[in-house]
């Protein structure tokens, strides 16, 4: 194992064991290096790597601390990376959404409060009768965000939120170019909401699968027939 990887594993072990909890300050570099049997250079590289993925927070003149380790914070690194996506990579994000979002929707059907479901219906009602693609996607993002939050699982919610951004451009392009896409999206949102309100997790799961898979299937066909999204001109 490379020395930097070994250093990362040793620091991670201290965190996982609870020896270093959220917000804890790491011992001085010299002391920690001796304790872990590492060179100071290896330790420094490990700290740099762990700070990049938001596990550690290096405060100049103060020391190095374990962050809060909240899922939203740790997934910021993934959100940064996925901003540099290609269209074929977007397909992979849609595939993961197709796995995660139906599960979250089924959980939401059991976990969401009546008040949260009322709020979900209000999101749908806020969309005008003839929305443009951008308004529809903005509404879509909020709709799915609320469902993910309603699952009651903060890690799942953070993962889904991180996956939404890279697929936004494809969703807008679909709304602009695919006949009936706007009406179909609204219809599927209402079906998902009805299933959640009826406390029918498997029905909610099925509708969510159909909903995400529709975007995925469209993008596969679009890439096959017309090339990269970025190479096209908007109408």
C-alpha positions as CSV (number, residue, x, y, z in Angstrom):
1,X,0.0,0.0,0.0
2,X,1.4,3.5,-0.9
3,X,2.5,5.4,2.2
4,X,0.0,8.2,1.6
5,X,-2.8,5.6,1.4
6,X,-1.5,4.0,4.6
7,X,-1.6,7.4,6.3
8,X,-5.2,8.0,5.1
9,X,-6.3,4.6,6.4
10,X,-4.7,5.2,9.8
11,X,-6.4,8.6,10.2
12,X,-9.7,7.1,9.0
13,X,-9.4,4.3,11.6
14,X,-9.1,7.0,14.3
15,X,-12.3,8.6,13.1
16,X,-14.2,5.4,12.6
17,X,-13.2,4.1,16.1
18,X,-14.5,7.3,17.6
19,X,-11.1,8.4,18.9
20,X,-11.5,11.4,16.7
21,X,-15.1,12.5,16.6
22,X,-16.9,15.3,14.6
23,X,-15.3,18.6,15.4
24,X,-12.3,17.0,17.2
25,X,-8.8,18.6,16.7
26,X,-6.0,16.4,15.5
27,X,-2.9,16.1,17.6
28,X,0.1,18.2,16.5
29,X,1.6,17.0,13.2
30,X,4.9,15.9,14.8
31,X,3.2,14.0,17.6
32,X,0.7,12.3,15.3
33,X,3.3,11.3,12.8
34,X,5.3,9.6,15.6
35,X,2.2,8.0,17.0
36,X,1.1,6.5,13.7
37,X,4.6,5.6,12.5
38,X,4.5,7.9,9.5
39,X,6.8,10.5,8.0
40,X,5.6,14.0,8.4
41,X,5.4,14.3,4.6
42,X,3.1,11.3,4.3
43,X,0.9,12.6,7.1
44,X,0.8,16.0,5.4
45,X,-0.3,14.5,2.1
46,X,-3.0,12.4,3.8
47,X,-4.3,15.4,5.6
48,X,-4.4,17.3,2.3
49,X,-6.4,14.5,0.6
50,X,-8.9,14.2,3.4
51,X,-9.4,17.9,3.5
52,X,-10.2,17.9,-0.3
53,X,-13.1,15.4,0.4
54,X,-14.2,17.5,3.4
55,X,-13.4,14.9,6.1
56,X,-10.8,17.3,7.6
57,X,-10.7,21.0,7.9
58,X,-7.3,22.7,7.9
59,X,-7.4,26.0,9.7
60,X,-4.3,28.1,9.2
61,X,-2.7,29.1,12.4
62,X,-5.2,27.0,14.4
63,X,-4.9,23.3,13.6
64,X,-6.6,20.5,11.7
65,X,-10.1,19.4,12.7
66,X,-12.5,16.6,11.8
67,X,-15.5,18.2,10.1
68,X,-19.1,17.6,11.1
69,X,-19.1,14.6,8.8
70,X,-22.6,15.4,7.8
71,X,-23.7,13.6,4.5
72,X,-24.3,16.9,2.7
73,X,-20.8,18.1,3.5
74,X,-19.1,14.9,2.5
75,X,-21.0,14.7,-0.8
76,X,-19.9,18.2,-1.8
77,X,-16.8,16.6,-3.3
78,X,-19.0,14.4,-5.5
79,X,-21.1,17.4,-6.6
80,X,-17.9,19.2,-7.7
81,X,-16.6,16.3,-9.7
82,X,-19.9,15.6,-11.5
83,X,-19.9,19.2,-12.8
84,X,-17.3,18.1,-15.3
85,X,-19.5,15.4,-16.9
86,X,-19.9,14.2,-20.5
87,X,-23.2,13.2,-21.9
88,X,-22.4,9.5,-21.7
89,X,-21.6,10.0,-18.1
90,X,-25.0,11.6,-17.6
91,X,-26.5,8.3,-18.6
92,X,-24.6,6.7,-15.7
93,X,-26.0,9.2,-13.3
94,X,-29.5,8.5,-14.6
95,X,-28.9,4.8,-14.1
96,X,-28.0,5.4,-10.5
97,X,-31.0,7.7,-10.1
98,X,-33.2,4.9,-11.4
99,X,-31.9,2.7,-8.6
100,X,-32.0,5.1,-5.7
101,X,-35.1,7.3,-6.4
102,X,-37.7,4.5,-6.6
103,X,-36.4,3.3,-3.2
104,X,-36.6,6.7,-1.7
105,X,-40.1,7.2,-3.1
106,X,-41.3,3.9,-1.6
107,X,-39.8,4.9,1.8
108,X,-41.5,8.3,1.5
109,X,-44.9,6.7,1.0
110,X,-44.5,5.3,4.5
111,X,-42.5,8.0,6.2
112,X,-43.8,11.4,5.0
113,X,-46.2,13.2,7.3
114,X,-49.6,14.4,6.0
115,X,-48.4,17.9,6.1
116,X,-45.4,17.1,4.0
117,X,-47.7,15.4,1.4
118,X,-49.8,18.5,1.3
119,X,-46.6,20.5,0.6
120,X,-45.8,18.1,-2.2
121,X,-49.2,18.7,-3.8
122,X,-48.6,22.4,-3.4
123,X,-45.4,22.1,-5.4
124,X,-47.3,20.5,-8.2
125,X,-50.1,23.0,-8.1
126,X,-47.6,25.9,-8.3
127,X,-46.7,24.8,-11.8
128,X,-48.8,26.8,-14.4
129,X,-51.0,25.0,-17.0
130,X,-48.5,25.6,-19.8
131,X,-45.0,25.7,-18.3
132,X,-41.8,26.1,-20.3
133,X,-39.1,23.4,-20.0
134,X,-37.0,25.4,-17.5
135,X,-39.9,26.0,-15.2
136,X,-40.9,22.3,-15.4
137,X,-37.4,21.1,-14.5
138,X,-37.1,23.5,-11.6
139,X,-40.5,22.2,-10.3
140,X,-39.3,18.6,-11.0
141,X,-36.1,19.2,-8.9
142,X,-38.1,20.6,-6.0
143,X,-40.6,17.7,-6.2
144,X,-37.9,15.1,-6.1
145,X,-36.0,16.9,-3.4
146,X,-39.0,16.8,-1.1
147,X,-39.6,13.2,-1.8
148,X,-36.0,12.3,-1.0
149,X,-36.1,14.3,2.2
150,X,-39.4,12.6,3.0
151,X,-37.7,9.2,2.9
152,X,-36.3,10.0,6.3
153,X,-32.8,8.9,5.3
154,X,-30.4,11.9,5.2
155,X,-27.7,10.0,3.4
156,X,-30.1,8.8,0.7
157,X,-31.4,12.4,0.4
158,X,-27.9,13.8,-0.1
159,X,-27.0,11.2,-2.7
160,X,-30.1,11.9,-4.7
161,X,-29.6,15.7,-4.4
162,X,-26.0,15.3,-5.7
163,X,-27.2,13.2,-8.6
164,X,-29.8,15.7,-9.7
165,X,-27.5,18.5,-10.9
166,X,-25.7,16.5,-13.6
167,X,-29.0,15.5,-15.2
168,X,-30.6,18.9,-15.3
169,X,-29.4,19.8,-18.8
170,X,-30.7,16.5,-20.3
171,X,-34.1,17.0,-18.6
172,X,-34.4,20.5,-20.0
173,X,-33.4,19.4,-23.5
174,X,-35.9,16.6,-23.3
175,X,-38.7,19.0,-22.4
176,X,-37.7,21.2,-25.4
177,X,-37.5,18.5,-28.0
178,X,-39.6,15.4,-27.1
179,X,-43.3,15.7,-28.0
180,X,-45.5,15.3,-25.0
181,X,-42.7,15.3,-22.5
182,X,-44.1,18.1,-20.4
183,X,-47.6,16.6,-20.1
184,X,-46.1,13.2,-19.4
185,X,-43.9,14.5,-16.6
186,X,-46.8,16.3,-14.9
187,X,-48.9,13.1,-15.2
188,X,-46.2,11.0,-13.7
189,X,-45.6,13.5,-10.8
190,X,-49.3,13.4,-10.0
191,X,-49.3,9.6,-10.0
192,X,-46.3,9.4,-7.7
193,X,-47.9,11.9,-5.4
194,X,-51.2,10.0,-5.3
195,X,-49.3,6.8,-4.5
196,X,-47.5,8.4,-1.6
197,X,-50.7,10.0,-0.3
198,X,-52.4,6.6,-0.5
199,X,-49.5,5.0,1.4
200,X,-48.8,2.6,-1.4
201,X,-45.0,2.2,-1.4
202,X,-44.7,-0.4,-4.2
203,X,-47.0,1.7,-6.5
204,X,-44.9,4.8,-5.7
205,X,-41.8,2.8,-6.4
206,X,-43.1,1.7,-9.8
207,X,-44.2,5.2,-10.9
208,X,-40.8,6.6,-9.9
209,X,-39.0,3.9,-11.9
210,X,-41.1,4.7,-15.0
211,X,-40.5,8.4,-14.5
212,X,-36.7,8.3,-14.2
213,X,-36.4,5.5,-16.8
214,X,-38.2,7.7,-19.3
215,X,-35.5,10.4,-19.2
216,X,-32.8,7.7,-19.4
217,X,-34.4,6.0,-22.4
218,X,-34.8,9.3,-24.2
219,X,-31.2,10.3,-23.7
220,X,-29.9,7.0,-24.9
221,X,-31.9,7.4,-28.1
222,X,-30.9,11.0,-28.5
223,X,-27.2,10.3,-28.1
224,X,-27.4,7.4,-30.6
225,X,-29.3,9.4,-33.2
226,X,-27.9,12.9,-32.9
227,X,-24.6,13.0,-31.0
228,X,-23.6,14.9,-27.9
229,X,-26.2,17.3,-26.4
230,X,-23.7,20.1,-26.4
231,X,-23.3,19.9,-30.2
232,X,-26.9,20.7,-30.9
233,X,-28.5,24.0,-31.3
234,X,-31.6,24.9,-29.2
235,X,-34.7,25.6,-31.3
